[in-house]
Amino acid sequence: MMSDILRPHLVWIEGRCYRVNDHSIEVTSLQEHDSYENDTYDDEYDEGGDEDVEVVMMDSSRYRSSLHVSKHYLGSIIGKKGAMKLRIQRDTNTELKIPKQGQDGDVVIYGPSESSVKAARRRINIIVMSSRMKQRATHFISIPMNSPDVVKRYEKFEAEVLRDCPSRGLEKSIFIGGQKLHLTLGVMCLMDNEERSIASNLLKQAKNEVIMPILLEHLPLKIRLKGLSYMNDDPSEIDVLYGLVEEEGNTKGLIQEMSDAIVDFYYRAGYMEREHGRENVKLHVTLINSKYRSKSDTPHVDDQGTRARQPRINFDGTEILEKFANYDFGVVELNSIHLSQRHSTGPDGYYQPTCVINLQ
């Protein structure tokens, strides 16, 4: 398609930007492509960036570099019967030392030149990135939207909806709960403590490099949660109902600019994909989500008599949208940004944090 040619898919590896030439190839299957580096990537978009990669000269003809790889991805680097490891070694003229099962340690690369070692690192990072994007997200960057006033108004909204909108599929269990209200900026998969540490340091680095330069002259920034919208095209068949956000005062567009900058920062580091290929983060605060519906104690059985996951049941939000279209949930002051753990709640009722940066 012409749009694919004009806006090619880009990936970042070791700080370098590469263009995917073959648009039929998914990033998640790059490690299986026969023409791997020569045909799949084009250096036209190469912006350098691997100068910070540490390569140690052992002697005049031998160089070494090591990098952390979560044990969850080592199998992909080794490949079936060791084929991928052999292929990387052959193509880059290097030797890889990979920790055996049950052992800790980094992947170590040996090669006859600095460039060969860096080439092997990039190949390994492609595989890790590709494998990471196949995994379900474990963490997300969030902005808490749970000030006491907002929580109080949300609880009032919940009570009035359950009382005044007796629509199909609506029940208390699908309301997210006031303490968990948040803006999600982006999601990622972090498989071990080292990756969580790297992601935490990236957030701290992002604060200095992209967040504060955008917000510094506008703090304390106030965000109003007001109005409703939904994720699909049919208001009678909703899975997610969410609230809209806007800045208070003469600061329009700052939340969007900051959110896009944070996602781009993690994207360039290889830790986050842009949601559905969007250039801009979709700013929303989930209020009701059908995936939280209480599960029946009776197991779901398919037509063949096999136990299966219960199908998701959406809800009719027509009445809610008519009666509460412009509902004002109140204002939150932007004080912090979190690297939050999915499906894990802290003692304050909000998502368990892996890292928090304060903006005051």
Residue frames relative to the residue before (quaternion, step in Angstrom):
aa qw qx qy qz dx dy dz
M 1.0000 0.0000 0.0000 0.0000 0.00 0.00 0.00
M 0.6017 -0.5873 0.3995 0.3652 3.57 -1.12 0.72
S 0.6373 0.5392 -0.3444 0.4295 3.60 1.00 -0.77
D 0.6232 0.5385 -0.3410 0.4531 3.60 1.11 -0.67
I 0.6530 0.5074 -0.3110 0.4683 3.57 1.07 -0.75
L 0.7052 0.4609 -0.2648 0.4692 3.56 0.93 -0.91
R 0.7823 0.1722 -0.0926 0.5914 3.59 1.14 -0.64
P 0.0761 -0.8457 0.5272 0.0327 3.60 0.44 1.19
H 0.5477 -0.5990 0.4704 0.3463 3.53 -1.24 0.55
L 0.1373 -0.7974 0.5861 0.0421 3.56 -0.84 1.03
V 0.0762 -0.7659 0.6353 0.0632 3.54 -1.17 0.66
W 0.2973 -0.7522 0.5660 0.1596 3.54 -1.18 0.66
I 0.0331 0.7861 -0.6125 0.0758 3.56 -0.84 1.06
E 0.8362 -0.0632 -0.0048 0.5448 3.59 -0.69 1.15
G 0.7216 -0.4534 0.2521 0.4585 3.58 0.95 0.84
R 0.6252 0.5111 -0.3483 0.4761 3.60 1.26 0.07
C 0.3051 -0.7428 0.5707 0.1718 3.54 -1.08 0.78
Y 0.0637 -0.7992 0.5976 -0.0041 3.56 -0.82 1.07
R 0.3282 -0.7187 0.5781 0.2038 3.53 -1.17 0.66
V 0.3476 -0.7064 0.5753 0.2216 3.56 -0.99 0.88
N 0.2969 -0.7887 0.5160 0.1534 3.59 -0.53 1.18
D 0.7401 0.3649 -0.2139 0.5228 3.58 0.91 -0.92
H 0.2426 -0.8284 0.4905 0.1193 3.59 -0.16 1.28
S 0.5749 0.5699 -0.3959 0.4335 3.59 1.23 -0.05
I 0.6353 0.5300 -0.3202 0.4615 3.57 1.30 -0.23
E 0.3058 -0.7425 0.5662 0.1860 3.55 -0.82 0.99
V 0.5955 -0.5674 0.4249 0.3780 3.54 -1.13 0.64
T 0.6638 0.5358 -0.3116 0.4185 3.56 1.01 -0.79
S 0.7425 0.3526 -0.2370 0.5179 3.62 1.19 -0.17
L 0.2985 0.7937 -0.4938 0.1927 3.58 1.22 0.30
Q 0.6582 0.5443 -0.3332 0.3994 3.57 0.95 -0.79
E 0.6754 0.4838 -0.2985 0.4698 3.60 1.23 -0.27
H 0.5253 0.6624 -0.4026 0.3510 3.58 1.26 -0.16
D 0.4934 -0.7069 0.4234 0.2784 3.58 -0.72 1.07
S 0.7522 0.3676 -0.2101 0.5050 3.57 0.97 -0.79
Y 0.1717 -0.8901 0.4141 0.0825 3.47 1.45 0.53
E 0.8636 0.0660 -0.0232 0.4994 3.59 0.04 -1.21
N 0.6633 0.5442 -0.3241 0.3985 3.58 0.92 -0.82
D 0.7964 0.3165 -0.1496 0.4932 3.57 0.86 -0.96
T 0.6721 0.5303 -0.3104 0.4131 3.57 1.05 -0.69
Y 0.8013 0.2486 -0.1157 0.5318 3.58 0.99 -0.77
D 0.1933 -0.7529 0.6224 0.0912 3.51 -1.21 0.67
D 0.3775 -0.7576 0.4906 0.2070 3.59 -0.82 0.98
E 0.3411 0.7531 -0.5014 0.2550 3.59 1.24 0.18
Y 0.7380 0.3852 -0.2135 0.5112 3.55 1.09 -0.75
D 0.3774 0.7472 -0.4740 0.2732 3.58 1.31 0.08
E 0.0946 -0.8109 0.5770 0.0232 3.55 -0.73 1.09
G 0.5950 -0.5467 0.3751 0.4543 3.58 1.13 0.52
G 0.3461 0.8126 -0.4429 0.1542 3.56 -0.84 -0.92
D 0.6904 0.4556 -0.3262 0.4576 3.63 1.10 -0.22
E 0.3106 0.7643 -0.5077 0.2482 3.58 1.20 0.46
D 0.6715 0.5099 -0.2968 0.4484 3.59 1.13 -0.61
V 0.4887 0.6507 -0.4417 0.3777 3.60 1.24 -0.12
E 0.3363 -0.7645 0.5175 0.1862 3.57 -0.73 1.05
V 0.0430 0.7594 -0.6454 0.0702 3.55 -0.74 1.15
V 0.2066 -0.8039 0.5521 0.0789 3.57 -0.62 1.17
M 0.3162 -0.7261 0.5784 0.1956 3.59 -0.94 0.91
M 0.2594 -0.7855 0.5465 0.1306 3.56 -0.52 1.20
D 0.7391 -0.1592 0.0937 0.6478 3.55 1.13 -0.79
S 0.7805 -0.3798 0.2192 0.4455 3.61 -1.22 -0.07
S 0.7946 0.2668 -0.1384 0.5274 3.59 1.16 -0.44
R 0.7268 0.3700 -0.2340 0.5293 3.61 1.18 0.32
Y 0.0534 -0.7915 0.6082 -0.0279 3.52 -0.86 1.11
R 0.1449 -0.7955 0.5860 0.0526 3.55 -1.20 0.58
S 0.0584 0.7609 -0.6461 0.0140 3.53 -1.22 0.63
S 0.1504 -0.7848 0.5945 0.0898 3.57 -1.10 0.63
L 0.0162 -0.7906 0.6120 0.0082 3.56 -1.16 0.57
H 0.4789 -0.6617 0.4973 0.2925 3.51 -1.12 0.72
V 0.0198 0.7563 -0.6535 0.0229 3.55 -1.03 0.90
S 0.4648 -0.6708 0.4976 0.2940 3.57 -0.76 1.00
K 0.5750 -0.6167 0.4156 0.3412 3.56 -1.03 0.82
H 0.5724 0.6081 -0.3748 0.4026 3.60 1.19 -0.47
Y 0.7393 0.4018 -0.2205 0.4934 3.60 1.17 -0.51
L 0.4546 0.7126 -0.4476 0.2918 3.61 1.20 -0.18
G 0.6211 0.5597 -0.3428 0.4282 3.57 1.03 -0.76
S 0.6469 0.5155 -0.3197 0.4621 3.57 1.05 -0.72
I 0.6462 0.5060 -0.3204 0.4730 3.57 1.08 -0.68
I 0.6663 0.4852 -0.2991 0.4808 3.58 1.04 -0.76
G 0.2300 -0.8063 0.5111 0.1892 3.56 0.94 -0.90
K 0.6927 -0.4646 0.3477 0.4283 3.54 -1.32 0.19
K 0.8426 -0.0485 -0.0357 0.5352 3.55 -0.70 1.19
G 0.6779 -0.5295 0.2855 0.4225 3.56 1.11 0.71
A 0.3656 0.7820 -0.4567 0.2150 3.58 1.29 0.13
M 0.6779 0.4964 -0.3161 0.4406 3.59 0.91 -0.83
K 0.6236 0.5338 -0.3343 0.4631 3.57 1.00 -0.80
L 0.6666 0.4987 -0.3005 0.4655 3.57 0.89 -0.92
R 0.6534 0.5312 -0.3149 0.4378 3.54 1.00 -0.82
I 0.6437 0.5057 -0.3216 0.4759 3.58 0.98 -0.85
Q 0.6539 0.5205 -0.3112 0.4523 3.55 0.92 -0.93
R 0.6700 0.5010 -0.2971 0.4602 3.58 0.94 -0.90
D 0.7207 0.4736 -0.2637 0.4322 3.56 0.78 -1.03
T 0.7767 0.3254 -0.1748 0.5102 3.61 1.06 -0.67
N 0.3869 -0.7442 0.4615 0.2891 3.57 1.32 0.00
T 0.5061 0.6266 -0.4244 0.4136 3.53 0.96 0.97
E 0.3198 -0.6955 0.5979 0.2378 3.53 -1.39 0.03
L 0.1950 -0.7925 0.5715 0.0854 3.58 -0.85 1.01
K 0.1318 -0.7443 0.6497 0.0809 3.54 -1.04 0.87
I 0.0465 -0.8214 0.5666 -0.0458 3.55 -0.41 1.30
P 0.5159 -0.6499 0.4489 0.3315 3.64 -0.82 0.92
K 0.4354 -0.6858 0.5193 0.2654 3.55 -1.00 0.80
Q 0.6900 -0.4757 0.3407 0.4260 3.54 -1.28 0.37
G 0.7937 0.2677 -0.2243 0.4980 3.55 -0.83 1.02
Q 0.6483 0.4970 -0.3128 0.4846 3.57 1.28 -0.21
D 0.3373 -0.7030 0.5844 0.2249 3.53 -1.22 0.55
G 0.4549 0.6892 -0.4954 0.2695 3.54 -1.26 0.26
D 0.5582 -0.6158 0.4553 0.3193 3.52 -1.33 0.29
V 0.5009 -0.5541 0.5466 0.3786 3.51 -1.39 0.17
V 0.1379 -0.7964 0.5868 0.0490 3.58 -0.81 1.04
I 0.1720 -0.7878 0.5890 0.0546 3.54 -0.92 1.01
Y 0.0880 -0.7714 0.6291 0.0389 3.57 -0.95 0.94
G 0.1268 0.8071 -0.5685 0.0966 3.56 -0.96 0.82
P 0.6044 -0.5994 0.3974 0.3428 3.59 -1.25 0.35
S 0.7911 0.1538 -0.0910 0.5851 3.60 1.24 -0.21
E 0.6306 -0.5313 0.4082 0.3917 3.53 -1.26 0.40
S 0.6629 0.5198 -0.3128 0.4388 3.58 0.95 -0.84
S 0.6472 0.5141 -0.3343 0.4528 3.61 0.99 -0.74
V 0.6416 0.5148 -0.3209 0.4693 3.57 1.03 -0.78
K 0.6614 0.4975 -0.3078 0.4695 3.59 0.95 -0.83
A 0.6156 0.5406 -0.3473 0.4562 3.60 1.06 -0.71
A 0.6564 0.5023 -0.3108 0.4693 3.59 0.98 -0.82
R 0.6149 0.5415 -0.3403 0.4613 3.58 1.04 -0.76
R 0.6616 0.5026 -0.3169 0.4574 3.58 0.90 -0.87
R 0.6370 0.5244 -0.3318 0.4573 3.57 0.99 -0.78
I 0.6521 0.5026 -0.3099 0.4756 3.57 0.96 -0.84
N 0.6692 0.5041 -0.3057 0.4524 3.58 0.93 -0.85
I 0.5813 0.5538 -0.3742 0.4641 3.59 1.11 -0.58
I 0.6733 0.4972 -0.2952 0.4607 3.57 0.90 -0.96
V 0.6559 0.5047 -0.3130 0.4660 3.59 0.92 -0.90
M 0.6589 0.5061 -0.3119 0.4610 3.58 0.90 -0.92
S 0.6576 0.5155 -0.3102 0.4535 3.57 0.94 -0.92
S 0.6688 0.4900 -0.2934 0.4760 3.57 0.97 -0.88
R 0.6283 0.5542 -0.3353 0.4310 3.58 0.99 -0.82
M 0.6911 0.4968 -0.2852 0.4407 3.56 0.94 -0.90
K 0.6037 0.5430 -0.3604 0.4591 3.59 1.25 -0.20
Q 0.6412 0.5604 -0.3155 0.4187 3.57 1.18 -0.56
R 0.5373 -0.5880 0.4892 0.3552 3.52 -1.25 0.45
A 0.5621 -0.6180 0.4320 0.3398 3.54 -1.04 0.77
T 0.2266 -0.7684 0.5869 0.1177 3.55 -1.08 0.80
H 0.7929 0.1817 -0.0567 0.5789 3.58 1.19 -0.62
F 0.0678 -0.7871 0.6102 0.0594 3.55 -1.26 0.30
I 0.4317 -0.6495 0.5546 0.2902 3.54 -1.24 0.52
S 0.0151 0.8381 -0.5408 0.0699 3.57 -0.63 1.10
I 0.2282 -0.6998 0.6554 0.1694 3.49 -1.38 0.44
P 0.3728 -0.7336 0.5144 0.2414 3.64 -0.51 1.08
M 0.1010 -0.7790 0.6180 0.0311 3.55 -1.00 0.93
N 0.4871 0.7004 -0.3745 0.3633 3.56 1.10 0.78
S 0.1214 0.7832 -0.5918 0.1471 3.55 0.80 0.99
P 0.6660 -0.5245 0.3326 0.4133 3.63 -1.09 0.55
D 0.6643 0.5040 -0.3130 0.4547 3.59 0.94 -0.83
V 0.6576 0.5005 -0.3115 0.4690 3.60 0.96 -0.86
V 0.6377 0.5223 -0.3300 0.4600 3.59 0.96 -0.84
K 0.6505 0.5189 -0.3157 0.4560 3.59 0.94 -0.88
R 0.6876 0.4688 -0.2859 0.4750 3.59 0.91 -0.90
Y 0.6196 0.5334 -0.3479 0.4589 3.59 1.06 -0.69
E 0.6563 0.5067 -0.3134 0.4629 3.59 0.93 -0.86
K 0.6186 0.5200 -0.3321 0.4865 3.58 1.11 -0.67
F 0.6283 0.5323 -0.3147 0.4720 3.58 1.02 -0.87
E 0.6554 0.5169 -0.3084 0.4562 3.59 0.88 -0.93
A 0.6771 0.4956 -0.2967 0.4559 3.58 0.85 -0.95
E 0.6858 0.4819 -0.2922 0.4605 3.59 0.92 -0.87
V 0.6246 0.5247 -0.3447 0.4644 3.61 1.03 -0.71
L 0.6867 0.4785 -0.2939 0.4617 3.59 0.85 -0.94
R 0.6793 0.4836 -0.2850 0.4727 3.59 1.11 -0.63
D 0.8154 0.3269 -0.1281 0.4603 3.57 0.81 -1.05
C 0.7507 0.3340 -0.1973 0.5347 3.62 1.22 -0.25
P 0.0063 0.8375 -0.5455 0.0318 3.60 0.42 1.19
S 0.1859 0.8285 -0.5024 0.1631 3.55 0.74 1.10
R 0.6873 -0.4816 0.3586 0.4087 3.55 -1.32 0.37
G 0.8541 0.2166 -0.1647 0.4433 3.53 -1.00 0.91
L 0.5714 0.5941 -0.3929 0.4077 3.59 1.22 -0.11
E 0.2031 0.7481 -0.6155 0.1426 3.56 -0.92 0.96
K 0.6938 -0.5203 0.3092 0.3903 3.57 -1.18 0.53
S 0.6431 0.5817 -0.3405 0.3635 3.59 0.93 -0.82
I 0.6923 0.4921 -0.2958 0.4371 3.63 1.09 -0.50
F 0.5068 0.5908 -0.4433 0.4446 3.60 1.28 0.13
I 0.4977 -0.7103 0.4119 0.2796 3.58 -0.78 1.03
G 0.4618 -0.6694 0.4595 0.3570 3.61 1.09 -0.64
G 0.5698 -0.6690 0.3710 0.3003 3.55 -0.87 1.02
Q 0.6775 0.5148 -0.3062 0.4268 3.60 0.92 -0.85
K 0.7158 0.4489 -0.2562 0.4696 3.61 1.17 -0.46
L 0.3759 0.7335 -0.4941 0.2766 3.58 1.22 0.13
H 0.1692 0.7975 -0.5536 0.1699 3.57 -0.79 0.99
L 0.3819 -0.6313 0.6119 0.2849 3.49 -1.42 0.24
T 0.2017 -0.7548 0.6108 0.1287 3.59 -0.88 0.94
L 0.2263 -0.7939 0.5525 0.1154 3.57 -0.70 1.09
G 0.7739 -0.2121 0.1553 0.5761 3.59 1.06 -0.67
V 0.2979 -0.7567 0.5598 0.1591 3.56 -1.21 0.55
M 0.0294 -0.7928 0.6088 0.0043 3.55 -1.25 0.46
C 0.3714 -0.6958 0.5677 0.2358 3.54 -1.34 0.31
L 0.0103 -0.7873 0.6148 -0.0457 3.58 -0.68 1.16
M 0.2203 -0.8648 0.4462 0.0661 3.55 -0.31 1.30
D 0.8117 0.0776 -0.0596 0.5758 3.62 1.15 -0.28
N 0.7432 -0.4265 0.2798 0.4330 3.56 -1.33 0.11
E 0.6300 0.5409 -0.3373 0.4437 3.58 1.03 -0.75
E 0.6723 0.4769 -0.3011 0.4795 3.59 0.93 -0.85
R 0.6285 0.5172 -0.3401 0.4710 3.59 1.04 -0.67
S 0.6349 0.5200 -0.3229 0.4714 3.58 1.07 -0.73
I 0.6435 0.5145 -0.3198 0.4678 3.58 0.98 -0.84
A 0.6721 0.4960 -0.2985 0.4617 3.59 0.90 -0.93
S 0.6286 0.5264 -0.3302 0.4676 3.59 1.08 -0.71
N 0.6663 0.4913 -0.2989 0.4748 3.57 0.95 -0.87
L 0.6053 0.5476 -0.3543 0.4564 3.58 1.09 -0.63
L 0.6479 0.5108 -0.3260 0.4615 3.59 1.00 -0.78
K 0.6440 0.5060 -0.3180 0.4777 3.59 1.01 -0.80
Q 0.6498 0.5073 -0.3068 0.4756 3.55 1.02 -0.81
A 0.6376 0.5320 -0.3198 0.4563 3.57 1.02 -0.84
K 0.5803 0.5848 -0.3770 0.4233 3.58 1.06 -0.69
N 0.7349 0.4314 -0.2365 0.4668 3.57 0.83 -0.99
E 0.7621 0.4314 -0.2087 0.4354 3.56 0.95 -0.90
V 0.8349 0.1677 -0.0802 0.5180 3.61 0.98 -0.69
I 0.6815 0.5127 -0.3131 0.4179 3.62 0.95 -0.78
M 0.7350 0.4320 -0.2534 0.4571 3.57 0.65 -1.09
P 0.6126 0.5372 -0.3788 0.4390 3.65 0.96 -0.59
I 0.6713 0.4760 -0.2939 0.4862 3.60 1.14 -0.59
L 0.8011 0.3641 -0.1555 0.4488 3.57 0.85 -1.00
L 0.4701 0.7502 -0.4220 0.1951 3.56 1.11 -0.69
E 0.7529 0.3969 -0.2256 0.4741 3.59 0.81 -0.94
H 0.7117 0.4541 -0.2452 0.4766 3.59 1.27 -0.09
L 0.5023 0.6444 -0.4372 0.3759 3.60 1.24 0.14
P 0.5418 -0.2078 -0.8144 -0.0011 1.54 -2.03 1.44
L 0.3257 -0.7481 0.5508 0.1758 3.57 -0.82 1.05
K 0.1831 -0.7879 0.5819 0.0841 3.56 -0.88 0.97
I 0.1597 -0.7928 0.5872 0.0351 3.54 -0.93 1.04
R 0.1994 -0.7789 0.5851 0.1061 3.56 -0.80 1.02
L 0.2320 -0.7399 0.6202 0.1189 3.54 -1.04 0.94
K 0.2606 0.7738 -0.5246 0.2411 3.57 -0.29 1.26
G 0.7811 0.3053 -0.2526 0.4825 3.56 -0.98 0.92
L 0.3001 -0.7659 0.5543 0.1267 3.53 -1.25 0.58
S 0.0721 0.7557 -0.6510 0.0042 3.52 -1.29 0.46
Y 0.2564 -0.7684 0.5693 0.1400 3.60 -1.26 0.06
M 0.6237 -0.6408 0.3475 0.2822 3.53 -1.25 0.62
N 0.7625 0.3311 -0.1987 0.5192 3.61 1.06 -0.50
D 0.6586 -0.5591 0.3610 0.3513 3.59 -1.31 -0.05
D 0.7233 0.4115 -0.2244 0.5071 3.58 1.23 -0.31
P 0.3375 -0.7804 0.4858 0.2026 3.63 -0.38 1.16
S 0.6469 0.5069 -0.3317 0.4632 3.59 1.20 -0.26
E 0.7358 0.3173 -0.1897 0.5674 3.58 1.31 -0.11
I 0.2000 0.8226 -0.5015 0.1783 3.59 0.65 1.14
D 0.2326 -0.7358 0.6173 0.1527 3.53 -1.15 0.74
V 0.8049 0.1020 -0.0230 0.5841 3.58 0.98 -0.90
L 0.0909 -0.7476 0.6568 0.0373 3.56 -0.86 1.07
Y 0.0130 -0.8352 0.5491 -0.0282 3.57 -0.75 0.97
G 0.4434 -0.6709 0.5318 0.2655 3.50 -1.34 0.38
L 0.4153 -0.7051 0.5290 0.2250 3.54 -1.22 0.65
V 0.2237 -0.7821 0.5693 0.1189 3.57 -1.13 0.63
E 0.0362 0.7730 -0.6331 0.0166 3.52 -1.23 0.56
E 0.5161 -0.6344 0.4761 0.3234 3.55 -1.17 0.59
E 0.4066 -0.6671 0.5652 0.2650 3.53 -1.22 0.56
G 0.8065 0.2757 -0.1946 0.4854 3.59 -1.00 0.74
N 0.7251 -0.4457 0.3255 0.4119 3.54 -1.30 -0.39
T 0.4743 0.6631 -0.4440 0.3718 3.55 0.75 1.06
K 0.1924 0.8351 -0.5009 0.1216 3.58 1.16 0.52
G 0.8080 0.2982 -0.2307 0.4529 3.54 -1.03 0.88
L 0.5074 0.6779 -0.4216 0.3245 3.61 1.20 -0.22
I 0.6422 0.5184 -0.3410 0.4500 3.60 0.93 -0.82
Q 0.6565 0.5062 -0.3105 0.4652 3.57 0.95 -0.88
E 0.6600 0.5126 -0.3106 0.4529 3.58 0.89 -0.92
M 0.6775 0.4879 -0.2909 0.4673 3.57 0.91 -0.91
S 0.6562 0.5199 -0.3120 0.4492 3.59 0.92 -0.92
D 0.6563 0.5036 -0.3057 0.4714 3.58 0.92 -0.88
A 0.6551 0.5209 -0.3116 0.4498 3.58 0.99 -0.82
I 0.6461 0.5115 -0.3235 0.4650 3.60 1.00 -0.78
V 0.6603 0.4967 -0.3107 0.4698 3.60 0.88 -0.91
D 0.6501 0.5109 -0.3170 0.4646 3.58 0.95 -0.84
F 0.6177 0.5537 -0.3375 0.4450 3.58 1.05 -0.75
Y 0.6989 0.4411 -0.2624 0.4981 3.60 0.91 -0.91
Y 0.6025 0.5647 -0.3449 0.4463 3.58 1.09 -0.71
R 0.6781 0.4848 -0.2876 0.4716 3.57 0.94 -0.88
A 0.6631 0.4841 -0.2987 0.4866 3.58 1.19 -0.52
G 0.5123 -0.6769 0.3976 0.3481 3.58 1.29 -0.11
Y 0.5858 0.6115 -0.3553 0.3959 3.58 1.25 0.30
M 0.7915 0.2083 -0.1130 0.5634 3.59 1.18 -0.14
E 0.2637 -0.7242 0.6131 0.1732 3.55 -1.16 0.70
R 0.5004 -0.6080 0.5083 0.3486 3.54 -1.20 0.47
E 0.5165 -0.6775 0.4316 0.2966 3.57 -0.81 1.04
H 0.8499 -0.0762 0.0032 0.5213 3.55 -0.72 1.18
G 0.6508 -0.5520 0.3157 0.4148 3.59 1.10 0.62
R 0.4002 0.7350 -0.4706 0.2796 3.59 1.26 0.18
E 0.4377 -0.6667 0.5362 0.2764 3.54 -1.15 0.65
N 0.7751 0.2703 -0.1366 0.5546 3.58 1.16 -0.63
V 0.5115 -0.6272 0.4964 0.3139 3.54 -1.11 0.73
K 0.3582 -0.7019 0.5705 0.2314 3.56 -1.02 0.83
L 0.2293 -0.8115 0.5268 0.1071 3.56 -0.26 1.27
H 0.2745 0.7524 -0.5587 0.2156 3.56 -0.62 1.10
V 0.2394 -0.7315 0.6202 0.1513 3.55 -1.26 0.54
T 0.3389 -0.7608 0.5165 0.1989 3.59 -0.41 1.19
L 0.1750 -0.7927 0.5808 0.0603 3.54 -0.90 1.05
I 0.7803 0.0402 0.0245 0.6236 3.55 1.00 -0.95
N 0.0321 0.8001 -0.5962 0.0575 3.58 -0.86 0.95
S 0.4174 -0.7527 0.4515 0.2351 3.57 -0.57 1.15
K 0.5690 0.6061 -0.4013 0.3845 3.62 1.15 -0.36
Y 0.6392 0.5239 -0.3301 0.4560 3.60 1.24 -0.34
R 0.3683 0.7572 -0.4772 0.2516 3.58 1.27 0.01
S 0.5289 -0.6346 0.4604 0.3249 3.56 -0.95 0.88
K 0.3774 -0.7390 0.5178 0.2079 3.54 -0.86 1.01
S 0.4940 -0.6463 0.4988 0.2991 3.53 -1.11 0.74
D 0.5167 -0.6327 0.4782 0.3226 3.56 -1.14 0.63
T 0.6296 0.5185 -0.3359 0.4711 3.57 1.23 -0.39
P 0.4013 -0.7371 0.4794 0.2565 3.63 -0.58 1.07
H 0.4500 -0.6715 0.5196 0.2766 3.55 -1.12 0.73
V 0.1057 -0.7898 0.6037 0.0267 3.56 -0.90 0.97
D 0.3652 -0.7479 0.5095 0.2183 3.59 -0.79 1.00
D 0.7623 -0.3985 0.2593 0.4391 3.58 -1.35 -0.01
Q 0.6892 0.4597 -0.2814 0.4842 3.59 1.17 -0.50
G 0.5660 -0.6256 0.3733 0.3859 3.57 1.30 0.14
T 0.5238 0.6323 -0.4093 0.3979 3.59 1.25 0.28
R 0.4970 -0.6404 0.4910 0.3191 3.54 -1.00 0.82
A 0.0200 0.8047 -0.5900 0.0637 3.58 -0.90 0.93
R 0.6422 -0.5059 0.4003 0.4140 3.52 -1.31 0.30
Q 0.5057 -0.6541 0.4649 0.3167 3.55 -0.96 0.87
P 0.4833 -0.6725 0.4689 0.3069 3.59 -0.89 0.86
R 0.5135 -0.6357 0.4843 0.3124 3.54 -1.15 0.68
I 0.1952 -0.7854 0.5817 0.0823 3.58 -0.88 0.96
N 0.2591 -0.7829 0.5452 0.1505 3.58 -0.54 1.12
F 0.3548 -0.7343 0.5382 0.2126 3.57 -1.27 -0.06
D 0.4894 -0.6349 0.5169 0.3003 3.53 -1.30 0.44
G 0.0888 -0.8363 0.5408 0.0137 3.58 -0.45 1.24
T 0.3051 0.7963 -0.4842 0.1960 3.58 1.26 0.21
E 0.6976 0.4702 -0.2796 0.4627 3.58 0.81 -0.98
I 0.6205 0.5448 -0.3473 0.4445 3.59 0.98 -0.81
L 0.6872 0.4904 -0.2838 0.4547 3.56 0.88 -0.97
E 0.6494 0.5135 -0.3190 0.4612 3.58 1.08 -0.64
K 0.7643 0.4023 -0.1994 0.4629 3.57 0.87 -0.96
F 0.8114 0.2561 -0.1011 0.5156 3.59 1.05 -0.70
A 0.1956 0.8412 -0.4907 0.1153 3.59 1.23 0.40
N 0.8032 0.2372 -0.1072 0.5358 3.60 0.94 -0.86
Y 0.1993 0.8123 -0.5241 0.1606 3.56 1.13 0.59
D 0.2492 -0.7708 0.5747 0.1160 3.56 -0.89 1.00
F 0.2020 -0.8078 0.5474 0.0841 3.58 -0.52 1.22
G 0.6243 -0.5670 0.3384 0.4175 3.58 1.23 -0.11
V 0.5538 -0.6285 0.4733 0.2725 3.51 -1.43 -0.10
V 0.1470 -0.7529 0.6372 0.0748 3.54 -1.16 0.81
E 0.3151 -0.7144 0.5892 0.2078 3.55 -1.06 0.77
L 0.3991 -0.7271 0.5097 0.2285 3.58 -0.78 1.06
N 0.0113 0.8327 -0.5491 0.0701 3.55 -0.26 1.33
S 0.8210 0.0424 0.0327 0.5684 3.58 1.07 -0.65
I 0.1938 -0.7241 0.6457 0.1457 3.52 -1.38 0.35
H 0.2220 -0.8190 0.5249 0.0670 3.55 -0.83 1.04
L 0.2427 -0.6338 0.6981 0.2282 3.47 -1.41 0.42
S 0.0774 -0.8588 0.5054 -0.0311 3.56 -0.10 1.36
Q 0.4032 -0.6870 0.5512 0.2482 3.53 -1.23 0.58
R 0.4193 -0.6907 0.5261 0.2652 3.56 -0.90 0.89
H 0.8549 0.1594 -0.1163 0.4798 3.56 -1.23 0.60
S 0.6592 0.4435 -0.3277 0.5113 3.59 1.10 0.64
T 0.1548 -0.8218 0.5471 0.0385 3.56 -0.67 1.14
G 0.3723 -0.7308 0.5343 0.2048 3.54 -0.97 0.93
P 0.7176 -0.4628 0.3005 0.4249 3.59 -1.27 0.15
D 0.6675 0.4930 -0.3066 0.4662 3.61 1.20 -0.42
G 0.5946 -0.5963 0.3523 0.4083 3.58 1.29 0.06
Y 0.6108 0.5084 -0.3529 0.4939 3.59 1.31 -0.17
Y 0.6920 -0.4731 0.3354 0.4298 3.57 -1.28 0.22
Q 0.5558 -0.6208 0.4437 0.3298 3.56 -1.04 0.83
P 0.2817 -0.7921 0.5119 0.1763 3.61 -0.66 1.00
T 0.3057 -0.6959 0.6154 0.2089 3.53 -1.23 0.62
C 0.7742 -0.0580 0.0448 0.6287 3.55 1.16 -0.66
V 0.0778 -0.7736 0.6276 0.0400 3.57 -1.12 0.71
I 0.1149 -0.7610 0.6323 0.0885 3.57 -0.94 0.86
N 0.2885 -0.7593 0.5641 0.1486 3.56 -0.90 0.98
L 0.2826 -0.7967 0.5221 0.1134 3.55 -0.95 0.93
Q 0.6117 0.5542 -0.3571 0.4372 3.60 1.24 0.06
